[in-house]
Amino acid sequence: MDTALSQALLLWYARAARPLPWRATRDPYAIWVAEVLLQQTRVEAAIPYYHRFLAAFPTVESLAAAEEEEVLRVWAGLGYYARARNLHRAARRIVREGGFPATVEGWRRLPGVGPYTAAAVSSIAFGQNVLALDGNALRVGTRLLGIDEPLEDPRTRLRIRTALEALIPEGRAGEFNQALMDLGATVCLARSPRCGTCPVRPWCRTAAQGLWERIPARRAKPPKPHRHFVAALVRDAAGRVLVVRQPPRGLWGGLWTLPQVEARTWKQARPRLERVLGVRLRRRNGKVFATLRHAFTHFLATFHVVEASPSTLPAVGRFTSPCSSELPLPAPARRILGRLNT
Ligand code: SF4
């Protein structure tokens, strides 16, 4: 591979770059927020969240000054709330230390910032000459090189990284990284790459050998574990629903959910729910109110929602209207409350 490849890629990018809102700015804060959102969700889904997040917290100072609960509320619906908490903690550190880091190493020291995000922000916002290797860039790299080894293998990644790093034109790493990402997202598609319109086809070993169905090699993924939760649906006379704040650490750290424990049946769950709420609970009818499934990154969950009456008003938690958005609720809790609105 040679510098003509980089030139062809950058020329294509100048013409075909996706007009994404975070590309209209060099503000490191906005670029960083976008990169964190993009780890979480697809580009199309990230755009409204990007606008919503920046409307709520337009600067790193405003994010640093916000309460964590407010940050989680704005993030609600995206899942993986540890990312939002880390973004918030990192903003506080940036403000405390007097400004954004300008180097990859500086970004890596911030909470929740991994090698990809550090490289993406420092190349795009600060012109650092570093490669940002996301899933799209890895796919393009492995196909260009014709490597049919699984991408999970660190040796494969190192080969791709070394080859692509050598192609970065001095001072243009930000464009180069974004061009690779866009090529992977719009041309070198996972299932049916559009080799006929690809600007780097003359250098592509996979296209030359017609092997795109085999490259990248896919390693069979083990099935995700399946976990069960029982949630108590407790309502007051006004129809409001009892929600409790989860402990700061863990899957739902700092968020509000129905009182819930990991269990399969009401019989298993009841004594533990009673300990959480500090009251006795009586099941209101023999049926499960709702059963919901939700796919988390590392496991599948089934929520068994059971209507219950407390012996007295619980001292923990608070009652909220099912259609209120005042509290940060994760997606499964929102879906349960959504059932009450229909
Ligand atoms: Fe991907 Fe085809 Fe382009 Fe090769 S020629 S990088 S397989 S789209």
Residues whose N, C-alpha, C, O or C-beta is under 5 A from the ligand:
A	BS01	SF4	V140 R143 V187 C188 P193 R194 C195 C198 V200 R201 C204 T206 A207 W212
